[in-house]
């Protein structure tokens, strides 16, 4: 982009989500989409509104909620036409939710659904249920995380900034047993 200021990477590599205000902030699909959009580079509320096809006032409100929850910060400001332009950035490259809450998970999945719906190309979405030992499940989770990390490192090393941005959602969970059933594991 022309005339765009340079930025430092997010101040933290990973941020563990645990505070009530963080969970509340994550419980809205637009806030989730804002975090997705800020995943690679800082942006102004106007840029985010255009990118997400949302109203600038809504974006500004949701950025304020994210900022108060410590999930985004102002990375840089600059003077433009008598006003101050604020560039927002995530506070961490990766956000880890150790104990997900239903509202935040539902909002994240709703945000992903919106992103899938808006995708200009065919998407890939698969749900499978596998019988895995705890060791095999742990191994699968580590492998999936490694694959995503490697793809991200390849992107960073290869200067892929001019390539289309792709979203990746990785979930591995143990399916709950029906009430009254006991596990044999």
For each residue, the residues with C-beta under 8 A, 3 or more apart:
1: 4
2:
3:
4: 1
5: 76 78 87
6:
7: 41 42 75 76 87 89
8: 11 75
9: 93
10: 13 89 90 91 92 93
11: 8 73 91 92
12: 15 91 92 93
13: 10 92 93 94
14: 92 93 94 95 96
15: 12 70 71 91 92 94 95 96
16: 96 97 98
17: 22 23 26 95 96 97 98 104
18: 22 98 99
19: 22 23 69 70
20: 23 24
21: 24 25 68 69 70
22: 17 18 19 25 26 69 70 71
23: 17 19 20 26 27 101 103 104
24: 20 21 27 65 69
25: 21 22 28 31 65 66 68 69 71
26: 17 22 23 31 32 71 97 103 104 107 108
27: 23 24 31 101 103 104 106 107
28: 25 31 32 62 65 107
29: 32 33 107 108 110 111 114
30: 33 34 52 54 58 59 62 111
31: 25 26 27 28 34 35 62 65 66 107
32: 26 28 29 35 36 107 108 110 111 112
33: 29 30 36 37 52 111 114 115
34: 30 31 37 38 48 52 59 62 63 66 72
35: 31 32 38 39 66 71 72 90 95
36: 32 33 39 111 115 167
37: 33 34 43 48 51 52
38: 34 35 41 42 43 48 72 88 89 90
39: 35 36 90 93
40: 165
41: 7 38 89
42: 7 38 75 76 87 88 89
43: 37 38 47 48 51 87 88
44: 47 48 85 86 87 88
45: 48 49 56 59 60 63 86 88
46: 49 50 56
47: 43 44 50 51
48: 34 37 38 43 44 45 51 52 54 59 63 88
49: 45 46 52 53 54 55 56 58 59
50: 46 47 53
51: 37 43 47 48
52: 30 33 34 37 48 49 59
53: 49 50 118
54: 30 48 49 58 59
55: 49 58 59
56: 45 46 49 59 60
57: 60 61
58: 30 49 54 55 61 62
59: 30 34 45 48 49 52 54 55 56 62 63
60: 45 56 57 63 64
61: 57 58 64 65
62: 28 30 31 34 58 59 65 66
63: 34 45 48 59 60 66 67 72 88
64: 60 61 67 68
65: 24 25 28 31 61 62 68 69
66: 25 31 34 35 62 63 69 71 72 88
67: 63 64 70 71 72 73 74 88
68: 21 25 64 65
69: 19 21 22 24 25 65 66
70: 15 19 21 22 67 73 91
71: 15 22 25 26 35 66 67 90 91 95
72: 34 35 38 63 66 67 88 89 90 91
73: 11 67 70 88 89 91
74: 67 77 86 87 88 89
75: 7 8 42 87 88 89
76: 5 7 42 86 87
77: 74 84 85 86 87
78: 5 84 85 87
79: 82 83 84 85
80: 83 84 85
81:
82: 79
83: 79 80
84: 77 78 79 80
85: 44 77 78 79 80
86: 44 45 74 76 77
87: 5 7 42 43 44 74 75 76 77 78
88: 38 42 43 44 45 48 63 66 67 72 73 74 75
89: 7 10 38 41 42 72 73 74 75
90: 10 35 38 39 71 72 93 95
91: 10 11 12 15 70 71 72 73
92: 10 11 12 13 14 15 95
93: 9 10 12 13 14 39 90
94: 13 14 15
95: 14 15 17 35 71 90 92
96: 14 15 16 17
97: 16 17 26 100 104
98: 16 17 18
99: 18
100: 97 104 105
101: 23 27 104 105
102: 105 106
103: 23 26 27 106 107
104: 17 23 26 27 97 100 101 107 108
105: 100 101 102 108 109
106: 27 102 103 109 110
107: 26 27 28 29 31 32 103 104 110 111
108: 26 29 32 104 105 111 112
109: 105 106 112 113
110: 29 32 106 107 113 114
111: 29 30 32 33 36 107 108 114 115
112: 32 108 109 115 116 167 169
113: 109 110 116 117
114: 29 33 110 111 117 118
115: 33 36 111 112 118 119 167
116: 112 113 119 123 125
117: 113 114
118: 53 114 115
119: 115 116 122 123
120:
121: 164
122: 119
123: 116 119
124:
125: 116
126:
127:
128:
129: 175
130: 140
131:
132: 136 137 140
133: 136 137 185
134: 137 138 185
135: 138 139
136: 132 133 139 140
137: 132 133 134 140 141 172 174
138: 134 135 141 142
139: 135 136 142 143
140: 130 132 136 137 143 144 172
141: 137 138 144 145 172
142: 138 139 145 146
143: 139 140 146 147
144: 140 141 147 148 170 172
145: 141 142 148 149 170
146: 142 143 149 150
147: 143 144 150 151
148: 144 145 151 152 168 170
149: 145 146 152 153
150: 146 147 153 154
151: 147 148 154 155 168
152: 148 149 155 156
153: 149 150 156 157
154: 150 151 157 158 160
155: 151 152 158 160 163
156: 152 153
157: 153 154
158: 154 155
159: 162
160: 154 155 163
161:
162: 159
163: 155 160
164: 121
165: 40
166:
167: 36 112 115
168: 148 151
169: 112
170: 144 145 148
171:
172: 137 140 141 144
173:
174: 137
175: 129
176:
177: 181 182 183
178: 181
179:
180:
181: 177 178
182: 177
183: 177
184:
185: 133 134
